[in-house]
Amino acid sequence: MDLTRVVPVPLPKEPVVLWGLGLKDLIWLALGAIGDLVLWPHSGKPIAVHLVGIISLSGLSISMAMVRYQGLSIPAWGLLASRFFVSPKCYIPK
């Protein structure tokens, strides 16, 4: 008697797409790249001002995509913090 059993394999919550990042994380990198492309030609400022703006925008998008604290990304922590601040609180009177 041949018994075959199917053992379910747990899959990760979010599949890895590129460089260890998921699709939600890659969206932040794409938004940063688009912002850099939009900022570059539309300002009459010197090149140093352009570079500071582009480097800061790129750094922000990279940190939004790659930084994790206790397994959650910065946008996820922002969502949790905003839900906490708008939720009703019950204060016990003395």
VEXTI-706508 format. One record per residue: x negated, y, z of N, C-alpha, C in turn. Coordinates in steps of 0.05 Angstrom, whole numbers, padded with zeros to 5 digits, always signed. Last residue first. Layout:
N
XYZXYZXYZ
...
end
This chain:
94
+00185+01193+00761+00176+01187+00788+00197+01190+00808
+00208+01161+00700+00207+01184+00719+00197+01175+00746
+00173+01134+00648+00187+01126+00672+00185+01150+00692
+00184+01142+00580+00169+01151+00603+00186+01145+00628
+00179+01112+00521+00196+01111+00545+00178+01120+00569
+00176+01138+00456+00162+01128+00480+00181+01131+00504
+00186+01123+00387+00195+01134+00413+00180+01122+00436
+00133+01135+00340+00152+01117+00353+00161+01130+00380
+00095+01168+00318+00123+01174+00312+00143+01156+00327
+00047+01144+00336+00053+01172+00343+00082+01180+00338
+00048+01093+00313+00048+01096+00342+00057+01124+00350
+00047+01104+00259+00070+01090+00270+00072+01093+00300
-00004+01126+00257+00019+01143+00250+00045+01130+00261
-00036+01082+00270-00036+01106+00287-00012+01123+00282
-00025+01047+00227-00018+01039+00254-00017+01063+00273
-00045+01078+00185-00017+01071+00185-00008+01063+00213
-00099+01080+00199-00083+01105+00197-00054+01100+00198
-00112+01026+00195-00113+01039+00221-00098+01065+00221
-00107+01022+00139-00090+01006+00157-00089+01017+00185
-00148+01057+00121-00119+01063+00116-00100+01047+00133
-00193+01028+00142-00186+01054+00152-00158+01062+00146
-00178+00958+00153-00190+00980+00139-00181+01006+00151
-00191+00909+00204-00173+00926+00190-00187+00949+00176
-00229+00881+00234-00215+00867+00212-00195+00884+00197
-00250+00918+00269-00234+00895+00280-00217+00883+00258
-00258+00958+00217-00261+00958+00245-00241+00938+00256
-00292+00968+00156-00273+00952+00171-00279+00955+00200
-00304+01002+00096-00307+01002+00125-00284+00987+00138
-00291+01002+00041-00309+00982+00052-00310+00981+00082
-00254+01043+00025-00252+01016+00014-00267+00995+00030
-00267+01089+00052-00239+01079+00054-00237+01050+00044
-00320+01093+00036-00314+01087+00065-00285+01077+00068
-00313+01106-00018-00327+01081-00010-00321+01073+00019
-00286+01155-00013-00273+01132-00026-00286+01106-00019
-00326+01186+00013-00300+01182+00025-00286+01157+00013
-00367+01184-00025-00371+01173+00001-00345+01167+00016
-00342+01212-00067-00350+01184-00071-00354+01170-00044
-00337+01262-00042-00313+01248-00051-00319+01218-00055
-00391+01275-00034-00373+01272-00011-00348+01257-00019
-00410+01275-00087-00422+01256-00067-00403+01253-00043
-00380+01317-00108-00377+01290-00119-00388+01269-00100
-00397+01361-00077-00369+01353-00078-00365+01325-00088
-00452+01361-00088-00442+01359-00060-00413+01349-00060
-00452+01369-00143-00463+01344-00132-00454+01340-00103
-00430+01421-00148-00417+01397-00160-00426+01372-00147
-00469+01450-00122-00442+01449-00110-00427+01426-00122
-00511+01442-00157-00514+01433-00130-00487+01431-00116
-00495+01468-00204-00497+01439-00204-00499+01428-00176
-00448+01522-00191-00475+01511-00197-00475+01480-00193
-00381+01526-00219-00400+01528-00198-00427+01517-00206
-00335+01526-00248-00357+01542-00258-00379+01545-00238
-00301+01465-00260-00310+01485-00241-00334+01500-00253
-00287+01418-00288-00268+01440-00284-00276+01462-00264
-00318+01372-00295-00319+01393-00315-00302+01418-00309
-00314+01343-00242-00339+01350-00255-00336+01373-00275
-00264+01329-00222-00278+01352-00210-00301+01361-00227
-00250+01284-00252-00233+01308-00254-00248+01332-00244
-00289+01247-00237-00287+01255-00265-00270+01280-00269
-00277+01243-00182-00303+01252-00191-00302+01262-00220
-00225+01220-00185-00229+01247-00173-00255+01259-00181
-00239+01171-00207-00222+01189-00222-00224+01217-00212
-00269+01150-00165-00281+01154-00191-00265+01173-00208
-00229+01148-00124-00253+01164-00121-00267+01170-00147
-00194+01111-00147-00185+01139-00142-00208+01157-00138
-00227+01066-00147-00218+01077-00172-00208+01106-00169
-00233+01057-00092-00256+01063-00108-00248+01076-00135
-00180+01047-00078-00193+01070-00067-00218+01078-00083
-00172+00999-00107-00156+01023-00114-00169+01048-00103
-00202+00962-00080-00212+00973-00106-00196+00997-00115
-00170+00950-00037-00195+00965-00032-00205+00977-00058
-00128+00922-00060-00122+00947-00045-00147+00964-00041
-00156+00878-00080-00144+00897-00099-00138+00923-00085
-00216+00868-00040-00190+00860-00052-00180+00882-00070
-00286+00855-00044-00263+00873-00039-00238+00862-00053
-00331+00829-00059-00320+00823-00033-00296+00840-00025
-00340+00846-00112-00358+00855-00090-00347+00850-00062
-00273+00835-00129-00299+00844-00138-00315+00854-00114
-00231+00803-00105-00231+00810-00134-00260+00816-00143
-00205+00757-00061-00228+00774-00067-00229+00778-00097
-00137+00758-00038-00158+00746-00054-00181+00767-00060
-00115+00761+00027-00119+00777+00003-00142+00765-00014
-00113+00718+00063-00090+00736+00059-00092+00751+00033
-00136+00654+00039-00140+00680+00052-00117+00698+00045
-00098+00593+00050-00111+00612+00033-00116+00639+00047
-00103+00529+00077-00096+00557+00082-00112+00576+00063
-00079+00474+00045-00104+00489+00050-00096+00518+00054
-00043+00417+00065-00043+00445+00056-00069+00459+00064
-00051+00354+00041-00059+00371+00063-00059+00400+00054
-00015+00299+00024-00021+00326+00016-00027+00343+00040
-00033+00232+00016-00023+00253+00033-00032+00280+00022
-00016+00169-00005-00029+00195-00012-00016+00216+00005
-00027+00101+00005-00014+00126+00015-00030+00150+00006
-00016+00040-00021-00033+00064-00024-00017+00088-00015
-00017-00023+00000+00000+00000+00000-00018+00025+00000
end
